[in-house]
Amino acid sequence: MQLRADQLAPHLQRQGLKGLYLIHGDEPLLAQEAGDLLRAAGRQAGYTDRQVFTVSGAHFDWSSLLGAAQSMGLFGDRLLMEIRIPSGKPGKEGGAALQALAERLDAEVLVLLHLPRLDRQQQQSAWFTALERAGVAVRVDPVERHQLPAWIAQRLAAQGQRLPAGEEGQHALAFFADRVEGHLLAAHQELQKLALLHPAGELSFAQIEAAVLNVARYSVPQLSAAVLAGAAGRALRVLDGLLAEGEAPVLIHWTLAEDVRALKRCADVLAAGQPMPVALREARVWGERERAFERLLPALDEHRLQGLLRAASQCDGSLKGLRFPDWPQDPHDGLRRLVLMMLDAVTLARPGRGPAPTPLTLQV
């Protein structure tokens, strides 16, 4: 059985505690909360003895783990056995041991496994499918930016606080989300701070603004997604956040330039008479990026794509110390210029855009 993390509490209420749970995902706060929930349910069910095994390196003693799973807890107490595999790769011996563990579950032992995010191949492995059949796999998905305001509002409600209805409340939630994006543990800490600073009831925007620190953490793929979506304000905010966090300008440029090169490769394949799926496959464009390309390519002409390629090349040169008369000398300003040029092209290419907007430019 497989559940999302937010389905775990209702599952425990309806079906009770199973003998094995596998928590996998890269969101530390939600993984920790899922583990806390299961540990609390285990204690209530009498699993008062606890052993923790951390699998690190190639020389872990899997036989000791299997032996513990078949023995009673200290003084005959029921045993909660936690297995942490930080790499997510138990190896051949570990995979066989986990399959054996799934086949020999003991009613006196509750097994809780912690793993990072697993790719499709890992989730189709024999050891994972054996564990999933024997117990419950809890998938910890990240809270994406568009989900964050609702997540914050839900957490505020759980601690008896709320924001005003209408535009003021939405503005406060957007402000909060911008300050904690990509850093859910920090968001949790800021929510706890609000619970300490203010009583239950309605919070104002001023109270949110005064209490919430700017602890957002951005990633380069978030910048790419914002640019391809034409979200100018968000793209520039993510870029500034990345530069402030010390992200390598070369990595930022490579990601943006790869988007430009992929758009040009797709456009060339389309111009040769091939259908869109073939163009996207040849350019190795997948997922959310694929949908963005499908939306943009029909409206991007050769002249604009060549201009973006030229801009990406000049930006690359400026990062390596070269100077161009019409390009900013500061590497950060050069990246902003490239982002703005890409946003300009994307904005003009969006369907149903109406009159062409004033091009976005950067004065340096």
Buried (B, 14 or more C-beta within 10 A) or exposed (E): EEBBBBEBEEBBEEEEBBBBBBBBBBBEBBBBBBBEBBBEBBBEEEBBBBBEBEBEEEEBEBEEBBEBBEBEBEEEBBBBBBBBBEEBBBBEEBBBBBBBBBEEBBEBBBBBBBBBBBEEEBBEBEBBBBBBEBBBBBBBBEBEBEEBBEBBBEBBEEBEBBBBEEEEBBBBBEBBBBBBBBBBBBBBBBBEEBBEEBEEEEBBBEBBEEBBEEBBBBBBEBBBBBBBBBBBEBBBBBBEBBBEEEBEBEEBBBBBBBBBBBBBBBBBBBEEEBEBEBBBBBBEBEEEBBBBBBBBBEBBEEEBBEBBBEBBBBBBBBBEEEEEEEBBEEBBBBBBBBBBBBBBBBBBBBEEEEEEEEEBEBEE
